[in-house]
Amino acid sequence: MRCKGADIPLKAVLFDLDGTLIDSKKDIAAAANAARVHFGMPALPLEVVTGYIGWGIEHLNRKSLETADPARLAEGLEVLKAYYRDHCVDQTVVFPGAAELLDFLKSRGIGMGLVSNKPHEFTLITMEKLGLSPYFKAILGADAVPNKKPHPEPLLAALAKIGAKPSESVMIGDSPVDVQAARAAGMLVGLVSHGFVAKEHLAASDPDWLVDSLADFMDILA
């Protein structure tokens, strides 16, 4: 099928996870704050930790602990991981419009891939617990390939698993990181504004589309 929103023969759609398909900020913040509490530090407000999401767990841990000490970071990261492993979907929900869009693409035979900067282990656990895994031909967390977004490698690896070219594919995310990765991979990219980055920053990253709901992509990708 051809994509109405852009003149390409659409064969694949790749998705980011956190902030795009799921609202996971409360569980991520709880894990980051578990590491802070471990060191006797006060918990950070949700909106502060939310600003650290999207660049990988090491970035989240470093910013949350406010240190560059390797030993302290290593210890804190293990606390963060242990907490998140047991609590990754306590308060996490699938965004409105996600199920409808996934069903829409599935009904049209469009291959779907998931490319996240969340550690691969937690990406798989989260997808399975939320019932999203069956939709996807490729699921790649941050450490599934040597380089994470904004490097194009995970996007290209996902497309290889699906059997589609970048010129036949669209990336859907919620941050400038997704735009950078898609551009580097040679893909069109759309952003949804319900995630973790302010809408003006999303617009400044110059995506091909910027929408307020995942359901809006059903018309764009029709």
RACORUR-V25402 format. One record per residue. N is the residue number from 1. RES is the residue in one letter. SS is DSSP state (a for helix, b for strand, c for the rest). NEAR is the number of other C-alpha atoms within 8 Angstrom. Layout:
N_RES_SS_NEAR ; N_RES_SS_NEAR
//
This chain:
1_M_c_5 ; 2_R_b_8 ; 3_C_c_12 ; 4_K_c_9 ; 5_G_c_8 ; 6_A_c_6 ; 7_D_c_7 ; 8_I_c_8 ; 9_P_b_8 ; 10_L_c_13 ; 11_K_c_11 ; 12_A_b_14 ; 13_V_b_13 ; 14_L_b_14 ; 15_F_b_14 ; 16_D_c_15 ; 17_L_c_11 ; 18_D_b_13 ; 19_G_c_14 ; 20_T_c_15 ; 21_L_c_11 ; 22_I_b_11 ; 23_D_b_13 ; 24_S_c_13 ; 25_K_a_12 ; 26_K_a_10 ; 27_D_a_14 ; 28_I_a_10 ; 29_A_a_11 ; 30_A_a_8 ; 31_A_a_13 ; 32_A_a_13 ; 33_N_a_13 ; 34_A_a_12 ; 35_A_a_13 ; 36_R_a_14 ; 37_V_a_10 ; 38_H_a_9 ; 39_F_c_6 ; 40_G_c_6 ; 41_M_c_7 ; 42_P_c_7 ; 43_A_c_8 ; 44_L_c_8 ; 45_P_c_6 ; 46_L_a_9 ; 47_E_a_6 ; 48_V_a_8 ; 49_V_a_13 ; 50_T_a_10 ; 51_G_c_8 ; 52_Y_c_11 ; 53_I_c_11 ; 54_G_c_9 ; 55_W_c_10 ; 56_G_c_11 ; 57_I_a_10 ; 58_E_a_7 ; 59_H_a_9 ; 60_L_a_13 ; 61_N_a_13 ; 62_R_a_11 ; 63_K_a_9 ; 64_S_a_12 ; 65_L_a_10 ; 66_E_c_6 ; 67_T_c_8 ; 68_A_c_7 ; 69_D_c_6 ; 70_P_a_6 ; 71_A_a_6 ; 72_R_a_9 ; 73_L_a_13 ; 74_A_a_8 ; 75_E_a_8 ; 76_G_a_13 ; 77_L_a_11 ; 78_E_a_8 ; 79_V_a_12 ; 80_L_a_14 ; 81_K_a_9 ; 82_A_a_8 ; 83_Y_a_10 ; 84_Y_a_11 ; 85_R_a_8 ; 86_D_a_6 ; 87_H_a_8 ; 88_C_c_13 ; 89_V_c_11 ; 90_D_c_6 ; 91_Q_c_8 ; 92_T_c_12 ; 93_V_b_9 ; 94_V_b_9 ; 95_F_c_9 ; 96_P_c_8 ; 97_G_c_9 ; 98_A_a_11 ; 99_A_a_7 ; 100_E_a_8 ; 101_L_a_12 ; 102_L_a_9 ; 103_D_a_8 ; 104_F_a_9 ; 105_L_a_11 ; 106_K_a_10 ; 107_S_a_7 ; 108_R_c_6 ; 109_G_c_7 ; 110_I_c_11 ; 111_G_b_12 ; 112_M_b_14 ; 113_G_b_16 ; 114_L_b_13 ; 115_V_b_15 ; 116_S_c_15 ; 117_N_c_12 ; 118_K_c_12 ; 119_P_c_12 ; 120_H_a_12 ; 121_E_a_7 ; 122_F_a_11 ; 123_T_a_13 ; 124_L_a_11 ; 125_I_a_8 ; 126_T_a_10 ; 127_M_a_10 ; 128_E_a_9 ; 129_K_a_8 ; 130_L_c_9 ; 131_G_c_7 ; 132_L_c_9 ; 133_S_a_9 ; 134_P_a_6 ; 135_Y_a_8 ; 136_F_c_11 ; 137_K_c_10 ; 138_A_b_11 ; 139_I_b_12 ; 140_L_b_15 ; 141_G_c_15 ; 142_A_c_15 ; 143_D_c_10 ; 144_A_c_8 ; 145_V_c_10 ; 146_P_c_6 ; 147_N_c_9 ; 148_K_c_12 ; 149_K_c_15 ; 150_P_c_11 ; 151_H_c_10 ; 152_P_c_12 ; 153_E_a_12 ; 154_P_a_14 ; 155_L_a_12 ; 156_L_a_10 ; 157_A_a_9 ; 158_A_a_15 ; 159_L_a_14 ; 160_A_a_9 ; 161_K_a_8 ; 162_I_a_12 ; 163_G_c_6 ; 164_A_c_10 ; 165_K_c_8 ; 166_P_a_11 ; 167_S_a_8 ; 168_E_a_12 ; 169_S_b_14 ; 170_V_b_13 ; 171_M_b_14 ; 172_I_b_14 ; 173_G_b_15 ; 174_D_c_16 ; 175_S_c_12 ; 176_P_a_9 ; 177_V_a_10 ; 178_D_a_15 ; 179_V_a_16 ; 180_Q_a_11 ; 181_A_a_13 ; 182_A_a_15 ; 183_R_a_10 ; 184_A_a_10 ; 185_A_a_11 ; 186_G_c_8 ; 187_M_c_13 ; 188_L_b_12 ; 189_V_b_15 ; 190_G_b_14 ; 191_L_b_14 ; 192_V_b_14 ; 193_S_c_13 ; 194_H_c_9 ; 195_G_c_11 ; 196_F_c_10 ; 197_V_c_10 ; 198_A_c_7 ; 199_K_a_7 ; 200_E_a_6 ; 201_H_a_9 ; 202_L_a_16 ; 203_A_a_9 ; 204_A_a_6 ; 205_S_c_8 ; 206_D_c_7 ; 207_P_c_12 ; 208_D_c_7 ; 209_W_b_7 ; 210_L_b_11 ; 211_V_b_11 ; 212_D_c_8 ; 213_S_c_11 ; 214_L_a_12 ; 215_A_a_11 ; 216_D_a_9 ; 217_F_a_10 ; 218_M_a_10 ; 219_D_a_9 ; 220_I_a_10 ; 221_L_c_9 ; 222_A_c_8
//
